[in-house]
Amino acid sequence: MTNPLPILVYGAAGRMGRMIVALAAAEPAIYRLAGAIERADHPDLGQPMARLVPGAPADLALSAAIPADAPAGAVAIDFSLPEGTLAHLADCRRRGHALVIGTTGFSDAQRETIRAAGAEIAVLLTPNTSLGVNVLFWLARHAARLLGPEYEIEIVEMHHHHKKDAPSGTARRLAEVVAETRGASYDDAVRHGRAGLVGERPAGEIGMHALRGGDVIGDHTMILAGPHERLELTHRAQTRELFAAGALRAARWLGGRAAGFYSMDDLLGL
């Protein structure tokens, strides 16, 4: 029987962090919570996580840094903001911990910093930890290739009104996938919304539309509109637990891996 995988959770007092802690605590044979980390000014620092998440280990307290006794083989999980994630990445590089990153909204330079960290530690970066969304990326790539340029692509995403970045990281990755398939770059191919007298749709354009409202967890649709027909590929998240479960599965896969820069494609064998 293998030992439980030590897990470090950044943003442990946030909505996603608490969910990850709860799911990990419910499977003690698979995961061992080795650290619950929050920003240095968080009002609950020092509090037992069991007060914030029923079922969390009684000896696990919310801390401002990775605990000194965290085992070398621990895998960290981070859903935060880009600047926070880069600071957490630096912590993991110093300590030699693998890191699963579900944060979105990175600049190209920030993504390159994350990629470079793969020379020292195992890093898995994904805009979405849902297995279904990552299969959607795969389907989108093959649909764009098989149907060809006659089929014009529009991407529509909708999220709750609290979401800060637009388009979503998932929608951006969806556009990147199909742009790469057609030999283009995101910046050259994507058009964000339309207004006014815009003229005819240019060949090769990928339309991107971000909707915000209510408590929508996350909907993503790619439309391929061609002669005489339209194909729509859609993913709808029904619960945020989906992302926490996917993050833990990614951590389990990443644990013990050699240093490198990984994606959910590697996990799924795509």
N, C-alpha and C positions, 0 to 999 in steps of 0.2 A: 504493500500500500504506500503510495507517494505521500509526502508531507504536504500540508496545505500551502498554497502560494501566498507569500506575504504581499499585502496590498497597501499602498500609500495613496490617500485620496486628498488631492488639492481641492480647496473650496468645499471642504467637507460639511460646512454648515449651510451651504446653499441648497437650492432645490434639487439640482442634479447630484450634488455631493451626498446629500442625505439619502437619496434613492440608492446610490451605489453602495453606501455603507449598509443600508438595510438589506439589500440583496446579498451582499457578501456575508453579512452576519447570519443570514438564514441558511448559508451553506458552509458551515465550519469545517467540513471534511475537505472542501475544495479551496477555500480562501481563509487567510488569517489577516485581520486588519492590524497592520503594524504602524500606522500613522494616520492621523486626521489633522490636516493642516489648513490654516486660514490666514488671512492678512493680519499684520501685526496690530492693527487697531480694532480688531473685531471684538465686540462686547462680550462674547461668550468664551474667549480664550481661557483655558484652564478648566473649563467645565467638563464633566464626564460626558462623552458622546451619548451614553445611555439616556441622559436627560433630553437630548435633542432627537435621538432616534431610538425608540423602544426596541430592545433586542440587541443593541450594540454591546460589545464587550464592556464589562464594568470597569476594567482597568485602562480603557482607552480614553484619553482626554484630548480636547481640542488644543492644538499647539500652533505656534507661529513658524515652526520650522520642522524639518524631518527629524524625528527623534534620534538621539545619538546612538541608540541601540538597534535601530532599524537594520535588519540583515542585508548583506550585500546583494542577495538575489531578489530583493523586493522589486515589484513593478509599480510605478506611480501612474495615476490616472488624473488627467487635467482637463476640465471644462471651465474656461475662464475667459478673460479678455487677452488679446494678443500680447500686450506688454507684460501682463502677469505670467502668461505662459512662457515667455522668453526668460523671465527670471527663474521660473521653476525648472526650465530646461537647464539653465546654468547650474542650479542646485544638483540636479540629477547627474550632470556631467562630472561635477566634483566628487559626488558620492558613488558613482558607478551604477546608478539605478536605471533600469529600462523605463521608458515613458510612453504611455498611450496619450495622444493629444486629440481631443475632440473639439477644440476651440476653432472658431471660424473668424474671418475678417482679416487674415494676414495680408501684408503687402508682399510683393514678389521678393524683396530683400529679406523680409522676415522668414518667408518659406525657405529661402536659400540658407539662412542661419540654421534652421531646423534640419534641413537636409545634411548640412555639413556636420552636425552633431552625430550623425550616423557613423562617422569614422571612429567614434569613441564608445558609444553606447547603442543599444537597440532602441530605435524610435519608430513608432507607428503613428503616422499622421493621417487623419481622415476627416473630411467635413461632415461625415455622418456615420455613426457606428451601427446603424441598422443594417442587418444582412440583406433585407429586401431592397433597400436603396442601392446597395453596392451591386446587387444583381441587375437593378435598373440601369446603372452605368454600363454594365456589360451588354445588356440588351440594346441600349441606345447606340453604342458603338457599332454593333453589328447591323442594326436597322439602318443607320446612316450609310454604312458601307454597301449593304445589299440593295437599297432602294436608289442610291445615287443622288446626284445633285439636282435632278428634276423635282425631288421631294424637298420642299422648303421647310425649314425648322423654326418653330417658335417654342419658347420655354416660359411657362407660367408657374410661379410659386406663391403660396400664401402662408403667412404665419400670424401669430398673435400680435397685438399692438405693442407689446413690450420689446419685441425684437429690435436690436440696434443696428445691425448691418443689412444692407440690401445691395445686390441680390443675396440670397442666402448662400452660404458656402457650398451647399449641396447643388443649388441651381448653377452656380459658377462652375463647379466641377462637371456637371452635366454638359454645359456648353463647351468646356475645355475638351472633353472626351470627343464630342462630335466634330469640333473644329479640327482637332488633331487628325481625326479619321479622314477629313477632307483636305488635309494639307494646309490648314490655316492656323492662325493664332487666335486666342481669345480676343485680344485687343483689336485685331484687324477685322474679325468677323462679327462681333456682337454689337447689337444696337439696343440701347436701354430705352424702351418705350418709344412712342411716336406722338407727335402733336403738330398741328398745323398742316400746311401744304407740303408734304414730305416727298411727293413724287412716287414713281413706281418703285416697287421693292427691288433693290439690287440683287443680282445673282450672288449666291453664297452667303447672304446675310443671315445671321441667327438672331431672331428677336428675343428679347429678355424682358419679362414683366413681373414686377414684385408687388404683391397685394398684402395689405396689413389690416387686421381687424379682429376683434373678439378674442377668443381663447384658442384659436386654431393652432394645433401643435405643429403641424407641418404637412403641407400638400405640395407635390411637385408633379407637373405634367409636361411631357415633351410631345409636341404635335409635329407630325411629318405630313405636310399637305402636298399631294401630288396630283397628277392628272386623274380625274374621275374618282378619287378616293382620298381618305385621310386616315392615318394611323395615329392613335394616341396611346402613349405609355404613361401610366399614372401610378404614383405611390402616395398613400395617405397613412400617416402615423396616427394610431388610435390611442396610444398612451405613451407618456414620457418614459415609462419603465422599459420600453423598447430600447432606448438609447443607453440606459444604465446596464441592461443585460448584455447589449452588444459590446459595451466598453469592457465589462468583466471578461467576456469571451475573448476579446482582443488581448487583454492582459494575460489571460491564461495561455494563449498562443505565443505571446511575446516572451514569457518567462523562460529563461535559460537559452534564448537565442543569441547568436553571435551579434556583435555590433553591426549595425546596418540601418538603412532607411527603408521602412516597410510601409505597406498600405493594406487595406482590407482585401485587395485583390490577391495579395500573397496568402492571407489567411484562408480565403475561399478557394485558392488554387485556380484563379482565373488568369 
